[in-house]
Amino acid sequence: MTLFESSPLYYATVVELGTDHGLRFARVSAGGAIGRASIEVLPDAAIGDQVLVHAGVVLARVAKPGAERPEVA
């Protein structure tokens, strides 16, 4: 069983972008494994982005470790 089959929610890095039958997807890397996830929810995802993936869908971009957090007013 792979990470992508056993973990419904995980952090990953976008390593490639593409389309398939008109739908946008990303190849993502997590824990040394490569998988595929839809980026229809986050269409501006870019290579190198750290993202949160659930059920094969990229849900959000997350801050990279050590990145400065913007101040909230």
N, C-alpha and C positions, 0 to 999 in steps of 0.2 A: 504494500500500500504506500502511495506517495504522499507527500505533504499536501498536494492539491486534492487528493481524494479523502484524506483524513481530517483536514482542518478547514472548517467552513469559513473562518475569518483569519486572515494573516496579512502581515506587512510584506511588501515586495518592492523590487526596483524594476522600472520599465527598461527593457533592453532593446526592444524593436517595436515599430508601429506598422500597421498594415490594414488592409480591408479584405473582406471576404463576402461575396454576394451582397455588396453594398453596405455592410456593417463594419464599423471600425473596431479593431482589436489591438491589443498589445501582447507581446511576449514579455512575461515577467519572470524575474529570478527571485527565489526565496529559499534560503537554507541550502543553496547549491543546486536546487532543482529549477528547471525551466518549465513554465506552463503558459497557458493562453487565457486571456480575460478580455471581456468586452469593455470598451471605453466609451460607449454611448452615453453614459451618465456623466463622464468627465472628458468631453471631446477635446479639450486643450491639453491633455496629458502629453508629456514630452519625454524623450529618452533621457534616462537618468533620474527621473522623478521617483521619489519614495511614495508609495501608494498603499491604501488599505483595500484589500480584495475580499469579497464575500460571494460565495456561490458562483464564481466565475465572472464576477462583475467588479470593475474598479469603481469604488465608491467615493474616494476622496484622496487628495494629495495630503501628505503629512510632512511635518518638518523633519529635516535630516538631523541626526544626532549632533549636538553641539551648535546648531544654528540659533541665531538670536531670535527671540520671540518678539513680535511687535507689541508695543504697549497698547493696552485697551483703555480708551477714554472713559 
